[in-house]
Amino acid sequence: MTGIPFEHVQPLSQAVAALGGPDFPDALRRLCLGACGFDSLFISVFSTDRPPVQLYSDLDPDATRRTVAPYLGFAYLLDPFYALFASEPRDRVVSLDECAPDDFRESEYYRIFYAETGLRDEIAILVGAGANTSIALSLGLRREDHHADPSGKASLDALLPVISALCRKHWPEVCQVGPPDIQEPVFDRLASMPVSNREAEVIRLMLKGHSTKSIARHLGNSPETVKVHRKRIYSKLKISSQGELFSLLFGQ
């Protein structure tokens, strides 16, 4: 157990002992949250050909109602952790600040799924579980009386090889969880809207939390050109805010 802090040895041994049984997710929760000082855990399966599927959650009924169903239904498409998985599926520990676009905290997604639900910060543990599939452990900081451990991410990094091995052992068939996504992706609605292909790409990046400068870098345009695109999008769709754009596209 080289590199694993002594205080994590007992919860790790408890997780190993619970492996394969119904108590394993709770033991894994204690191990992960104890390492970083966060207070909630949501585990799902990320796949490139279907929406995420829930494996475990300790969220209360209100948080579940407000976030889990819409997240699994469509909002995962805007999730920076899901985008990171889709671009490079491998084992890793990553914080929200490390993977979110530069304007993420100004986005409608952040307002709905973070600010309004009290989610103050998030760390994800991504565990590769087969071709184009990962087990995603979302560790959240919600309670005001909880404070993140400054060394928490480093502790999770040290634990990552063991956590990954345990998850793959406990959930060996996750690549087969859930039916393939036979419905058109939500973003396909853009095809029926009166916007150009370039404007549709601007919309995708806007809703994911990219600033004007970041969108310009992604598209190889100037910020001024992106501003023109945004103005035309709002005019064509007869809206005046990102909130209206979010509702128009996702029906919220």
Backbone torsions as a table, in degrees:
resi	resn	phi	psi	omega
1	MET	NA	35.6	-179.8
2	THR	-57.8	133.6	177.8
3	GLY	89.9	-10.5	-179.8
4	ILE	-93.9	120.6	180.0
5	PRO	-55.5	144.9	-175.3
6	PHE	-57.3	-37.9	-175.8
7	GLU	-66.7	-13.2	179.3
8	HIS	-97.1	-3.8	-176.6
9	VAL	-66.3	-43.8	-178.3
10	GLN	-64.8	-51.2	177.7
11	PRO	-62.7	-29.2	176.4
12	LEU	-67.3	-43.1	179.2
13	SER	-64.2	-34.5	178.2
14	GLN	-67.4	-38.2	177.4
15	ALA	-65.8	-40.1	178.3
16	VAL	-63.3	-42.5	-179.2
17	ALA	-65.2	-31.0	-177.5
18	ALA	-87.0	-5.4	-175.7
19	LEU	-52.8	130.9	177.7
20	GLY	86.7	-6.4	-178.8
21	GLY	-111.7	174.6	-176.6
22	PRO	-67.7	-19.0	-178.6
23	ASP	-88.0	-3.3	-175.9
24	PHE	-61.4	-46.9	-179.1
25	PRO	-58.0	-39.2	178.4
26	ASP	-67.0	-39.4	177.7
27	ALA	-66.2	-38.4	176.9
28	LEU	-64.7	-38.3	177.0
29	ARG	-59.0	-49.0	-178.8
30	ARG	-61.3	-39.2	179.1
31	LEU	-63.9	-50.6	-174.9
32	CYS	-69.2	-47.1	-178.0
33	LEU	-68.9	-35.1	177.5
34	GLY	-65.1	-27.2	-178.7
35	ALA	-77.0	-26.0	-173.7
36	CYS	-122.0	-9.7	179.0
37	GLY	83.2	6.2	176.5
38	PHE	-80.5	177.5	-170.0
39	ASP	-133.9	4.6	177.6
40	SER	-144.0	154.3	-179.7
41	LEU	-140.3	130.2	174.2
42	PHE	-128.1	126.2	-178.7
43	ILE	-116.6	131.2	178.9
44	SER	-141.2	169.2	175.5
45	VAL	-103.3	121.4	173.9
46	PHE	-93.1	131.6	174.9
47	SER	-137.0	154.3	179.7
48	THR	-84.9	-13.7	-175.6
49	ASP	-116.1	12.7	179.4
50	ARG	-162.2	160.9	177.2
51	PRO	-66.3	161.1	176.3
52	PRO	-60.6	154.3	178.5
53	VAL	-125.5	130.5	-178.6
54	GLN	-71.8	136.0	172.5
55	LEU	-109.4	-32.0	-175.2
56	TYR	-163.4	148.0	175.3
57	SER	-155.7	139.1	172.4
58	ASP	-112.1	16.4	-178.7
59	LEU	-73.0	148.5	179.2
60	ASP	-73.8	166.5	-175.5
61	PRO	-56.6	-36.9	-178.6
62	ASP	-67.9	-45.8	178.4
63	ALA	-63.5	-37.1	178.2
64	THR	-63.5	-46.7	-179.1
65	ARG	-61.6	-41.4	-173.8
66	ARG	-80.7	-24.4	-172.0
67	THR	-123.1	-42.2	-169.0
68	VAL	-67.0	-51.3	-177.8
69	ALA	-60.4	-49.3	177.8
70	PRO	-64.8	-33.3	178.8
71	TYR	-64.2	-48.4	-178.8
72	LEU	-68.6	-26.5	-177.7
73	GLY	-79.5	-42.1	-175.5
74	PHE	-152.9	-32.5	-168.4
75	ALA	-69.6	-17.7	176.7
76	TYR	-57.6	-25.2	179.4
77	LEU	-63.5	-20.0	179.8
78	LEU	-104.9	-0.9	-175.4
79	ASP	-75.3	123.3	179.9
80	PRO	-63.8	-29.4	177.5
81	PHE	-69.3	-39.6	177.2
82	TYR	-65.7	-39.9	178.8
83	ALA	-62.3	-39.6	178.1
84	LEU	-64.5	-45.4	176.3
85	PHE	-56.4	-47.8	-175.4
86	ALA	-63.8	-30.8	-177.8
87	SER	-81.5	-30.6	-177.5
88	GLU	-158.3	83.3	-177.2
89	PRO	-73.7	107.1	176.4
90	ARG	-156.2	168.0	178.0
91	ASP	-66.5	132.0	177.7
92	ARG	-168.9	159.4	169.3
93	VAL	-115.1	126.7	-176.0
94	VAL	-141.1	137.5	177.3
95	SER	-89.0	164.0	178.7
96	LEU	-59.9	-43.7	-178.2
97	ASP	-63.4	-26.9	-177.9
98	GLU	-77.0	-24.5	-173.8
99	CYS	-119.9	-13.4	-176.6
100	ALA	-76.4	146.2	173.3
101	PRO	-60.6	164.2	-171.2
102	ASP	-66.0	-26.4	-179.5
103	ASP	-108.7	21.8	-173.0
104	PHE	-58.2	-41.4	-176.9
105	ARG	-73.5	-2.6	173.3
106	GLU	-103.5	0.7	-174.4
107	SER	-83.5	160.3	176.5
108	GLU	-66.2	-35.1	177.2
109	TYR	-59.2	-46.8	-179.6
110	TYR	-63.4	-40.5	-179.1
111	ARG	-61.4	-45.1	-174.5
112	ILE	-75.9	-44.0	-170.6
113	PHE	-99.1	-8.5	178.0
114	TYR	-121.2	-70.1	-172.2
115	ALA	-58.0	-46.8	-175.0
116	GLU	-76.8	-13.5	179.2
117	THR	-107.2	1.0	178.4
118	GLY	80.7	10.9	177.4
119	LEU	-78.5	108.6	-173.2
120	ARG	-89.3	-30.3	-179.2
121	ASP	-159.7	165.3	-176.0
122	GLU	-153.2	141.4	171.0
123	ILE	-127.5	138.8	177.7
124	ALA	-115.7	139.4	169.1
125	ILE	-108.9	116.6	-179.0
126	LEU	-105.3	125.1	-175.8
127	VAL	-120.1	113.0	178.3
128	GLY	-60.4	132.5	-174.4
129	ALA	-136.6	37.8	-178.5
130	GLY	121.5	178.0	-177.8
131	ALA	-59.4	120.9	174.9
132	ASN	58.3	30.7	-178.5
133	THR	-140.2	140.3	175.5
134	SER	-140.8	150.5	168.1
135	ILE	-90.4	124.7	-176.1
136	ALA	-111.0	116.5	175.6
137	LEU	-100.3	112.2	-179.4
138	SER	-99.2	109.5	179.8
139	LEU	-97.2	120.5	-175.8
140	GLY	-112.1	150.0	173.8
141	LEU	-112.6	109.1	-174.2
142	ARG	-120.9	-45.6	-172.7
143	ARG	-74.2	137.4	-178.3
144	GLU	-66.4	-24.9	-178.9
145	ASP	-88.1	5.2	175.3
146	HIS	-107.0	142.9	179.4
147	HIS	-131.4	135.1	-178.6
148	ALA	-65.5	140.5	174.3
149	ASP	-76.0	123.1	-179.1
150	PRO	-56.7	-27.4	179.6
151	SER	-98.0	10.8	-174.4
152	GLY	-61.4	-44.6	-178.8
153	LYS	-64.3	-38.0	178.0
154	ALA	-64.0	-38.2	177.1
155	SER	-63.7	-42.6	178.5
156	LEU	-65.5	-36.9	176.0
157	ASP	-60.4	-41.4	179.0
158	ALA	-65.9	-34.2	-179.2
159	LEU	-83.7	-13.0	-171.2
160	LEU	-53.2	-46.6	-179.1
161	PRO	-59.5	-37.7	-179.4
162	VAL	-75.0	-43.9	178.2
163	ILE	-59.1	-42.8	-179.8
164	SER	-62.3	-45.5	-179.9
165	ALA	-63.4	-40.6	179.2
166	LEU	-64.6	-44.2	-179.1
167	CYS	-63.4	-43.5	179.8
168	ARG	-65.9	-33.7	179.0
169	LYS	-72.2	-40.3	-176.7
170	HIS	-77.1	-35.2	-179.4
171	TRP	-118.4	71.6	-173.9
172	PRO	-74.4	-16.1	-173.8
173	GLU	-112.9	23.6	-172.7
174	VAL	-66.1	-23.2	179.2
175	CYS	-66.5	-12.1	178.7
176	GLN	-108.3	7.2	-178.7
177	VAL	-74.2	128.7	175.2
178	GLY	81.2	153.0	179.1
179	PRO	-77.4	152.2	174.6
180	PRO	-56.8	150.8	-179.5
181	ASP	-78.6	99.1	-177.8
182	ILE	-92.7	-5.1	177.2
183	GLN	-87.2	156.2	177.1
184	GLU	-67.9	137.9	176.5
185	PRO	-56.3	150.3	-177.9
186	VAL	-57.1	-37.0	-177.7
187	PHE	-65.1	-15.6	176.7
188	ASP	-65.7	-16.2	176.0
189	ARG	-61.1	-23.9	179.5
190	LEU	-61.4	-28.5	-177.8
191	ALA	-64.0	-25.3	-179.5
192	SER	-94.9	1.8	-179.9
193	MET	-97.1	152.7	-175.5
194	PRO	-79.1	57.4	178.4
195	VAL	-128.0	153.8	178.6
196	SER	-76.8	169.9	178.0
197	ASN	-60.5	-41.3	179.3
198	ARG	-66.9	-40.3	177.2
199	GLU	-65.2	-34.9	176.9
200	ALA	-63.6	-38.8	178.1
201	GLU	-67.9	-36.8	175.7
202	VAL	-61.8	-42.1	178.8
203	ILE	-60.1	-46.5	180.0
204	ARG	-57.2	-46.5	-177.4
205	LEU	-70.0	-37.8	176.8
206	MET	-58.3	-49.9	-175.4
207	LEU	-69.6	-21.8	176.3
208	LYS	-81.6	-9.6	175.1
209	GLY	104.0	20.0	177.4
210	HIS	-85.4	139.5	176.0
211	SER	-76.4	172.4	177.2
212	THR	-57.8	-43.7	-179.8
213	LYS	-65.5	-38.8	179.7
214	SER	-67.8	-40.9	177.1
215	ILE	-61.6	-41.8	179.3
216	ALA	-60.4	-41.3	178.7
217	ARG	-64.4	-42.5	-179.1
218	HIS	-64.2	-37.8	-174.1
219	LEU	-96.4	-6.6	-178.9
220	GLY	71.5	28.8	178.1
221	ASN	-110.1	175.4	171.9
222	SER	-88.1	155.6	175.5
223	PRO	-56.4	-34.4	179.9
224	GLU	-64.3	-39.7	177.9
225	THR	-64.0	-40.8	178.9
226	VAL	-63.7	-39.9	178.3
227	LYS	-61.2	-37.9	177.1
228	VAL	-64.7	-43.3	177.8
229	HIS	-58.9	-45.5	-178.0
230	ARG	-62.7	-41.6	179.8
231	LYS	-63.3	-42.0	179.6
232	ARG	-66.8	-39.4	178.8
233	ILE	-59.4	-49.3	-179.0
234	TYR	-62.9	-38.1	-179.9
235	SER	-68.1	-46.4	-178.3
236	LYS	-64.0	-38.0	-176.7
237	LEU	-91.3	-1.4	177.9
238	LYS	56.5	49.0	177.9
239	ILE	-129.6	169.9	-177.6
240	SER	-135.7	7.0	-178.5
241	SER	-153.4	161.4	176.7
242	GLN	-67.2	-30.3	176.6
243	GLY	-60.7	-43.1	177.8
244	GLU	-66.3	-37.0	178.1
245	LEU	-64.4	-42.7	177.9
246	PHE	-60.0	-47.1	-179.6
247	SER	-64.9	-38.8	-180.0
248	LEU	-63.3	-40.7	-175.9
249	LEU	-81.9	-39.8	-173.0
250	PHE	-106.7	-3.0	175.5
251	GLY	68.4	30.7	-179.3
252	GLN	-100.1	NA	NA
